[in-house]
């Protein structure tokens, strides 16, 4: 399935016209990719997709070293290269003639440095935040996008299935993390979509802990949270928790509560209800079991081109769920000094307005 970039760009242009915005400048790599299909991190160099609403045209400014790739990948075919010795803002001004009064920017992305140079190049312009519109546009995932996400999910689940076969007493978190990231590329991913999380024993109580030199011991929790980004530009994100060697009754109890919480959150997913419902339903299971104080983060987040994007699934989000939303459901119990459990799935509200679960890796407690 292919992505319809023309429809995406037309929607942006309609928005600019309705709001009398002359120029939109998009610099976030994920957003440039969303509108053009060109996926690149320019690092410190300047890259921008310009939509000139006065001339009804789009221009993609890229570092010269990315020009060839942009030519082959970008839907927008008017491409202006900028060499390292050139002033990108002078180049921008040179290509944007006319009376520019309103300039649309991603306010969360534009730095003070960029703002200063824009103000110098376009002294008459005022600025509008186009980030909310772009976020809203990206929020609704098409079936074409879900095909790509499913591909990323399939790879990471294959990685997990093979990776846990390598777990043994005495292995370190870093060693397993390295094995998993090797498997990601072996199975066709570009690489991890975020730094792979492998936490054992009491460290599993750290929701976003960092793998280290702790060695696996008998009776340890083993929490693995990871994902991949594929060449098509989409991400996956999954968490499963295991027990190494032998599980205690308390470990089994905690695992069962988190599993029931995960299932309750997913069962609540449908279009037409507040997003907070999914968090509340999952959270209530943990609260009623007496572990409410050990689950103090949101139950999920959106993902797609980026591993964290809209929507945010938390208990105060009154936004109404609608078709096309893709997000995680990932409740957990984290007990300091003891350990923790998280179970994370990816859920899509499909064309029928019901939950479609993209992850399929077993959630039964596995003893490794």
Secondary structure, DSSP 4 states (H G I P E B T S, - for coil): ----HHHHHHHHHHHHHHTT--EEEE--HHHHHHHHS-----TTS--EEEEETTTTEEEEEEEGGGHHHHHHH-S---EEEE-TTS-HHHHHHHH--S---EEEE-TTT--HHHHHHHHHHSTT-EEEE-HHHHHHHHHS--HHHHHHHHHHHHHHHHHHHHHGGG--TT-BHHHHHHHHHHHHHHTT-SEESSPPEEEEGGGGG-TT----SPBP-TT-EEEEEE-EE-TTS-B--EEEEEESS---HHHHHHHHHHHHHHHHHHHT-BTTSBTHHHHHHHHHHHHHTT-GGG--S-SEEE-SSSSSEEEEE-TT--PBP-TT-EEEE--EEEETTTEEEE-BEEEEE-TTSBEEE---S--S--B-
